[in-house]
């Protein structure tokens, strides 16, 4: 394992765990820790952004990516796919009587996210 992959692994694990715990603290009312959860989630998000910056510097690439139509389209597709998958999960787990529709919406979200692979990597 190369040094940049190891550092990316460590930082993304720490950032992801902090962000996930922060979101749980915000969204689980029994914990009564909304303010603390926001703080922990922001720290997790900062660690994840720092991981991206550090990774790009270690690869010798510029920190800021040039925004092209493809980049903006990929970002928008990722956001729409993630939100669609999340709505499908909410329909299944939170809202009553919407299990079948939630599964359908969740699968659509997964398909949208899978479309990111050929968009970002291209077809060969």
Secondary structure as the mmCIF struct_conf table of DSSP 4:
data_model
#
loop_
_struct_conf.conf_type_id
_struct_conf.id
_struct_conf.beg_label_comp_id
_struct_conf.beg_label_asym_id
_struct_conf.beg_label_seq_id
_struct_conf.end_label_comp_id
_struct_conf.end_label_asym_id
_struct_conf.end_label_seq_id
HELX_RH_AL_P HELX_RH_AL_P1 UNK A 3 UNK A 27
HELX_RH_3T_P HELX_RH_3T_P1 UNK A 29 UNK A 31
HELX_RH_AL_P HELX_RH_AL_P2 UNK A 34 UNK A 58
TURN_TY1_P TURN_TY1_P1 UNK A 59 UNK A 60
BEND BEND1 UNK A 63 UNK A 64
HELX_LH_PP_P HELX_LH_PP_P1 UNK A 65 UNK A 66
HELX_RH_AL_P HELX_RH_AL_P3 UNK A 69 UNK A 93
TURN_TY1_P TURN_TY1_P2 UNK A 94 UNK A 94
BEND BEND2 UNK A 95 UNK A 95
TURN_TY1_P TURN_TY1_P3 UNK A 96 UNK A 97
HELX_RH_AL_P HELX_RH_AL_P4 UNK A 99 UNK A 121
#
